[in-house]
Amino acid sequence: MRQLPGTGEPVWDLQFDENGQLTSPARGDFLSELAGQVAGATGLTDLFFFSHGWGTAEDKALDLYNAMFPMIRAAAHGLNGLGSIGFAGIYWPSLWFPPTPATPPGNGGSQQSGEGAVVGLSTGVSTVSGAAIAASLAPGFADPGQQQTITQIGKLIDDSLTPAAAAEPDASKQQRLGQIAGLIKSLTPPAPADGEYEDSGETALLLTDDPVGDYQAAADAFGSAVAPGAEQSIGDWFSKAVDGAKDVLRVFSYTTMKARAGTIGRNGLGPLLAALHTQSPAVRVHLIGHSFGARLVSFALAGVGAPAASPVASLTLLEGAFSHWSFSHAQDNPFGSPGALNTYADRVHGPLVATYTVYDWAVGVWYPKASFLAQQDNQATVTADRWGGLGADGFQAVSPEQPLTMPAQGGTGYGFAAGRFYRIDCAAVINNTAGEPFSGAHSDIQKVPVAQLAAAAAAAHA
């Protein structure tokens, strides 16, 4: 445990491995220290848990927490419904993908040509080497064998883009793509049987038996293909498919992070919160998650046990990178069944809040493309409504639900009520896309109004 500089609130840094095991501090030590803070002079009553999103670097997550915790503390000070507060930063091994010189969407979003290729919108992935992709992804795996597989995929991609490979017969080129596909398939997380991934189109792409066709379709979807009307030489289908393989690796990163976040939430954080409630039942827990971290804290609700065993008093999801149907009822869900978290919303004894902004290109533009189905839905055009993420338009098909807007000047006067879903349009605040041609404002959350939103949700518990 450490202390928040200047004000002294307790801060715990909780390290989880990819299976959800709390590796530091020891579970018993954390619970004992927390109980001491509850019984001590400060009399801790409210504990904010915050989970970062993509990126393996611990120092980046620490920077996020060191920026946000003081702002949340300042926003919470004096609010009715909140007492003495503390913080817990969650660290987990998410994956990162090297920055690419993406072509950002225009005001009207991406445009499709008559041939289905993306016009004026590209991930820019063709400029990144397979070795760079592998070096970025490998640290997110603890298993040396998986790290070696990632390195091997990167080498196969780079070897496939040499003049010697371009001169090979088609059968050899198809064999190369088959090798890449087989290795990606070996690393792909298994789909759970409980319907957790209702937006699992990307899994079908990763498990494809037709890498020649599907990797070219991925290149079309992500804008890596040769521009419409450009002259193509014999053999260009192969380089297009190899560039598509790079896009598939980005989809692999998405899928692995999404699966891992759910596992850590359900198997790690959820049971920890249940144990916290047993030992310190007076403590109210406020869950905050960004990007895939929003998925992690949401799936903790599936692992906390019955509603009476849950200490969760509020849930704030910042630009969530998972399906906007996750909490939905069946009636309006295009997947034809309730969302994977539909039956767990009652584990939150206060409001459920999700931010969204048109400037979040990672979730609003690229996330739906990462979720298209291989086979019937693998064209460049996708149905964003079906495949959309929370950070693009907030909760969908939930009840009771209320849309709100975050004022540019911020504030805490949202009038939140327990048991209600809130979609918060944050375009006036989460809007800085400078230097982020791929993700846009996806990570533009280190702002006072965002901290005020989390504090306001925490103060509205039942």
Summary of the structure (lengths in Angstrom):
residues: 462
radius of gyration: 22.3
end to end distance: 28.8
largest distance: 75.9
contacts: 1692
relative contact order: 0.13
helix: 42%
strand: 15%
